[in-house]
Amino acid sequence: MSTSIGQLTAAEFKSRIGTRFRMRGGGAELEVELVDVSVLRYSGPEGSFRAPFQLILRAPSGPAWRQAIYQLVSDSFGAMAMFIVPARLDASGCYYCVTFN
């Protein structure tokens, strides 16, 4: 099963905070957890597009994967190709950001 990312909304992800996903790329796989969903400011015409939003994913501490297009896989959404960017590293793990415009 594969989901069209163009149809996903922040609300669909907010209900899944705490869900684990698998990030795949370059023959490797990394388990990440959805820890935050933020709706971003949009100043365009109302009703013409979905509201832009951002996901924050947390992986265990370790070397950060570089920014690239990875497959983000879950049981509920299937596999989705997304541009994922490392955002920060702290004692809780490595954080990645995905922005939907």
C-alpha positions as CSV (number, residue, x, y, z in Angstrom):
1,M,0.0,0.0,0.0
2,S,1.2,3.5,-0.9
3,T,-0.2,6.8,0.1
4,S,-0.2,10.0,-1.9
5,I,1.6,12.6,0.2
6,G,-0.2,15.4,-1.6
7,Q,-3.5,14.4,0.1
8,L,-2.2,14.1,3.7
9,T,-3.0,16.7,6.3
10,A,-1.5,17.7,9.7
11,A,-4.6,16.2,11.4
12,E,-3.9,12.8,10.0
13,F,-0.4,12.9,11.5
14,K,-1.4,14.6,14.8
15,S,-3.6,11.6,15.7
16,R,-0.5,9.4,15.2
17,I,2.0,11.2,17.5
18,G,3.9,8.5,19.3
19,T,3.7,6.1,16.3
20,R,6.8,4.4,15.0
21,F,7.8,4.6,11.4
22,R,10.7,3.0,9.4
23,M,13.0,5.3,7.4
24,R,14.6,3.5,4.5
25,G,17.4,4.5,2.2
26,G,20.7,3.4,0.8
27,G,20.0,-0.2,1.8
28,A,19.6,0.8,5.5
29,E,16.6,1.1,7.8
30,L,16.2,3.3,10.9
31,E,13.2,3.3,13.3
32,V,11.9,6.7,14.0
33,E,9.0,8.0,16.2
34,L,6.7,10.8,15.3
35,V,7.1,13.3,18.2
36,D,5.5,16.5,16.9
37,V,3.3,18.0,14.2
38,S,3.1,21.7,13.6
39,V,0.9,23.7,11.3
40,L,2.9,26.3,9.5
41,R,1.9,29.9,8.6
42,Y,0.5,30.2,5.1
43,S,-0.3,33.6,3.6
44,G,-1.7,32.5,0.2
45,P,-5.4,32.5,-0.8
46,E,-7.7,30.7,1.6
47,G,-9.0,27.3,0.5
48,S,-6.6,26.9,-2.4
49,F,-4.2,24.5,-0.7
50,R,-4.0,22.4,2.4
51,A,-2.3,24.2,5.3
52,P,1.5,23.6,5.2
53,F,2.8,21.5,8.1
54,Q,5.9,20.0,9.6
55,L,6.6,16.6,11.2
56,I,9.4,16.0,13.7
57,L,10.7,12.5,13.9
58,R,13.1,11.2,16.6
59,A,15.5,8.3,16.1
60,P,17.8,6.8,18.7
61,S,21.1,8.6,19.3
62,G,23.7,7.9,16.7
63,P,25.2,9.3,13.5
64,A,22.6,11.5,11.7
65,W,21.5,10.4,8.3
66,R,22.2,13.1,5.7
67,Q,19.3,15.1,4.2
68,A,17.8,13.1,1.3
69,I,14.7,11.5,-0.1
70,Y,13.9,8.5,2.0
71,Q,11.0,6.0,2.2
72,L,9.0,6.6,5.3
73,V,7.1,3.4,6.0
74,S,4.2,2.7,8.4
75,D,1.5,0.1,8.7
76,S,-1.2,2.8,8.3
77,F,0.2,4.9,5.5
78,G,2.4,2.4,3.6
79,A,5.5,3.7,2.0
80,M,6.0,7.4,1.2
81,A,9.0,9.0,-0.5
82,M,9.8,12.1,1.5
83,F,12.6,14.7,1.7
84,I,13.9,14.3,5.3
85,V,16.4,16.7,6.9
86,P,18.3,16.1,10.1
87,A,17.4,18.9,12.5
88,R,19.2,18.4,15.8
89,L,20.8,15.9,18.2
90,D,20.4,15.8,21.9
91,A,20.4,13.3,24.8
92,S,17.0,11.9,23.6
93,G,18.1,11.1,20.1
94,C,18.5,12.5,16.6
95,Y,15.6,14.6,15.3
96,Y,14.5,14.8,11.7
97,C,12.2,17.3,10.0
98,V,9.7,16.7,7.1
99,T,7.9,19.8,5.7
100,F,4.7,19.5,3.7
101,N,4.0,22.6,1.6
